[in-house]
Amino acid sequence: MITRFQPGDHRPSAFLNRFNGLPELKTNQKPLQRFWERRLNNITRLKPGVNEKRIAKYPFTFSKSSNRHQMIIRRASVLLLFLFVSVTSQAQQIVDPEYKAVVAEPAFTKSFPRVLFDEGHNNSLTRQGRYKPFADLIVLDGYQVVSGRKIFSKEMLDTFKILIVANPLGAEEFDDPGADQPAFVDNECDAVRDWVKTGGSLLLIADHGAFGSAAEILAKRFGVEMSKAATHDPGNQDQDALAPGWMMFSRENKLLLDHAVTAGRSDSEKVNRVFTFGGQSLKGPEGSWTFLKLGETATESVPPANDKEISVAGRAQGLALKFGKGRVVVLGDPGMLSAQVIGRERTPMGINAPGTDNKQLALNIMHWLSGLLKER
């Protein structure tokens, strides 16, 4: 659906009131709405013949006009095209409304490990947002999940067994200035490190780009290197994949390696095939275990220009390590533990994807972090 730019829409409030009524925005698109509110307000403040630097950042050309009203209408009309493209593409990748988490035999029925789900560091993935299916899944498995919106400290962490940090940012939105800056201060990273060393467990998940840059400060506390670049592997891509970043790790292609999180407690929990949906590559410290290994044809686009490809063969998208008395799992792709649908065909993406063991991998990761599974 396209909404036409109408007289009077040169006022940002008038345009946004109609834009916000689009059915495409009724699927949890608040971050997208705030993004375009800022963009529209910037455009309507432009004056003819000035602010060329601000104009230049938009991927289209503005013509100068002595008629301010005409200029605003023209500029906002072009913006509307980008609004439509962005809204429809964003709306097509949403939490799967039909997915219902099911755990036939919960791992914990008497004691319930406490899990802190971080939401205090501008996280794009939250318990009630795009990671709700994952959160619901582990609740059904017997975990007590609590959302956390405070800075990390020893006192707070000591009441939990597992900490989940997914896609933190250095600013509110991924396109805001400072989004790629550290999401945590040094004292927080030290607190998490010391807590893990004494027996806590960390699940750290970060996509490429600003997410990897923001999470890197915490990953380094455990000797994990994040590339922050977009990973592709055309040689290990499913034939039905909708994007070049969708990669397959299986026992057949020898990229799904043996570890407790892929073996499970029994044959019924054994993981044989996992899909990832983009993300970045990782490198763990000596003594860590890679369980999702990138193949010989895996490459990454080097930022910021992304005009050069380098090989990342042998690096990881999933790794585990022991740290003192605690445990850490780091994932370079957040999509693998989500449950989304994408495209007009509503193709499943994540733990809801048929023919994959992403759901069992999610459960096994938590089982290992909680100590239910042995080290290997």
Rosetta blueprint (number, residue, H / E / L):
1 M L
2 I L
3 T L
4 R L
5 F L
6 Q L
7 P L
8 G L
9 D L
10 H L
11 R L
12 P H
13 S H
14 A H
15 F H
16 L H
17 N H
18 R H
19 F H
20 N L
21 G L
22 L L
23 P H
24 E H
25 L H
26 K H
27 T L
28 N L
29 Q L
30 K H
31 P H
32 L H
33 Q H
34 R H
35 F H
36 W H
37 E H
38 R H
39 R H
40 L H
41 N H
42 N H
43 I H
44 T H
45 R L
46 L L
47 K L
48 P L
49 G L
50 V L
51 N L
52 E H
53 K H
54 R H
55 I H
56 A H
57 K L
58 Y L
59 P L
60 F L
61 T L
62 F L
63 S L
64 K L
65 S L
66 S L
67 N L
68 R H
69 H H
70 Q H
71 M H
72 I H
73 I H
74 R H
75 R H
76 A H
77 S H
78 V H
79 L H
80 L H
81 L H
82 F H
83 L H
84 F H
85 V H
86 S H
87 V H
88 T H
89 S H
90 Q H
91 A H
92 Q L
93 Q L
94 I E
95 V E
96 D L
97 P L
98 E L
99 Y L
100 K L
101 A L
102 V L
103 V L
104 A L
105 E L
106 P L
107 A L
108 F L
109 T L
110 K L
111 S L
112 F L
113 P L
114 R E
115 V E
116 L E
117 F E
118 D E
119 E L
120 G L
121 H L
122 N L
123 N L
124 S L
125 L L
126 T L
127 R L
128 Q L
129 G L
130 R L
131 Y L
132 K H
133 P H
134 F H
135 A H
136 D H
137 L H
138 I H
139 V H
140 L H
141 D L
142 G L
143 Y L
144 Q E
145 V E
146 V E
147 S E
148 G E
149 R L
150 K L
151 I L
152 F L
153 S L
154 K H
155 E H
156 M H
157 L H
158 D L
159 T L
160 F L
161 K L
162 I E
163 L E
164 I E
165 V E
166 A E
167 N L
168 P L
169 L L
170 G L
171 A L
172 E L
173 E L
174 F L
175 D L
176 D L
177 P L
178 G L
179 A L
180 D L
181 Q L
182 P L
183 A L
184 F L
185 V L
186 D H
187 N H
188 E H
189 C H
190 D H
191 A H
192 V H
193 R H
194 D H
195 W H
196 V H
197 K H
198 T L
199 G L
200 G L
201 S E
202 L E
203 L E
204 L E
205 I E
206 A L
207 D L
208 H L
209 G L
210 A H
211 F H
212 G H
213 S H
214 A H
215 A H
216 E H
217 I H
218 L H
219 A H
220 K H
221 R H
222 F H
223 G L
224 V L
225 E E
226 M E
227 S L
228 K L
229 A L
230 A E
231 T E
232 H E
233 D L
234 P H
235 G H
236 N H
237 Q L
238 D L
239 Q L
240 D L
241 A L
242 L L
243 A L
244 P L
245 G L
246 W E
247 M E
248 M E
249 F E
250 S E
251 R L
252 E L
253 N L
254 K L
255 L L
256 L E
257 L L
258 D L
259 H L
260 A H
261 V H
262 T H
263 A H
264 G L
265 R L
266 S L
267 D H
268 S H
269 E H
270 K L
271 V L
272 N L
273 R E
274 V E
275 F E
276 T E
277 F E
278 G L
279 G L
280 Q L
281 S L
282 L E
283 K E
284 G L
285 P L
286 E L
287 G L
288 S L
289 W E
290 T E
291 F E
292 L E
293 K E
294 L L
295 G L
296 E L
297 T L
298 A L
299 T E
300 E E
301 S E
302 V L
303 P L
304 P L
305 A L
306 N L
307 D L
308 K L
309 E E
310 I E
311 S E
312 V L
313 A L
314 G L
315 R L
316 A E
317 Q E
318 G E
319 L E
320 A E
321 L E
322 K E
323 F E
324 G L
325 K L
326 G E
327 R E
328 V E
329 V E
330 V E
331 L E
332 G L
333 D L
334 P H
335 G H
336 M H
337 L H
338 S L
339 A E
340 Q E
341 V E
342 I E
343 G L
344 R L
345 E L
346 R L
347 T E
348 P E
349 M E
350 G E
351 I L
352 N L
353 A L
354 P L
355 G L
356 T L
357 D L
358 N H
359 K H
360 Q H
361 L H
362 A H
363 L H
364 N H
365 I H
366 M H
367 H H
368 W H
369 L H
370 S H
371 G L
372 L L
373 L L
374 K L
375 E L
376 R L
